Amino acid sequence: MKRTIELTLLTILSLLMLPNAYAANLLTGEVTFDNSTNLYTYTYTLDTTTLLDHTVNIGILQNLGIDWSHPLPVSHTEPVLGDWIFKMTAGGLSNSGSLNIYGTFWTWEHNYFSESVSNVGNLVFSITTPRGVNTSTANNYFIYNGGATTGPSENAGFIEIGHIVGPEFINFTPPPLPVPEQQVYVMMIVGLGLIRLIRFLRVQTAL
């Protein structure tokens, strides 16, 4: 019995000592669909009680490449505190193994100079878009908290990385280079032949 209690205590202590060992995810999400508009609304709730300082970013991966051409959502909402900015960002982590998350994000960024983000409980954010639900299980969101030390060694500020309900991924690939038609090749050959003929005639004239 004593041995079992000791093992249980050791297990609890080891879990408490793990980096990023939160009781639950700081960010939770859900999605709804409006039949009248054919739009999806993704709603996220952020638990701010354990955040270390006022530098906070929430990024929802929406494009697997760094591509700025896709428009922002039809609409978005932020907390009524008035100190959050919604924008598109790009980058992420590329050298963190299973924690890699890289591409273009729809991002809520907190005003670095405001104190209202800290210890205010749960904050609600949303994006409304025609894009359906992403069915991939790959990491598709991050929470960045400046000054934090529990994230990956590449950037310890990324305190939470994982999968959450979100829009389907888009990966823009550059259009293929046009392939010349056969007529173009014929014209190129004829043109090169004429150039060589002109040079030959000039040499003959010079002689």
Sequence and secondary structure as in RCSB ss.txt:
>XXXX:A:sequence
MKRTIELTLLTILSLLMLPNAYAANLLTGEVTFDNSTNLYTYTYTLDTTTLLDHTVNIGILQNLGIDWSHPLPVS
HTEPVLGDWIFKMTAGGLSNSGSLNIYGTFWTWEHNYFSESVSNVGNLVFSITTPRGVNTSTANNYFIYNGGATT
GPSENAGFIEIGHIVGPEFINFTPPPLPVPEQQVYVMMIVGLGLIRLIRFLRVQTAL
>XXXX:A:secstr
 HHHHHHHHHHHHHHHHSTT  SS SEEEEEEEETTTTEEEEEEEEE TT  SS EEEEEEEESS    S   SE
EE  TTS EEEEEEEEEESSSGGG EEEEEEEEEE TT  TTTT  EEEEEEEES  B    S  EEEEETT  S
S TT TTEEEEE  S B  B           HHHHHHHHHHHHHHHHHHHHHHHHH 
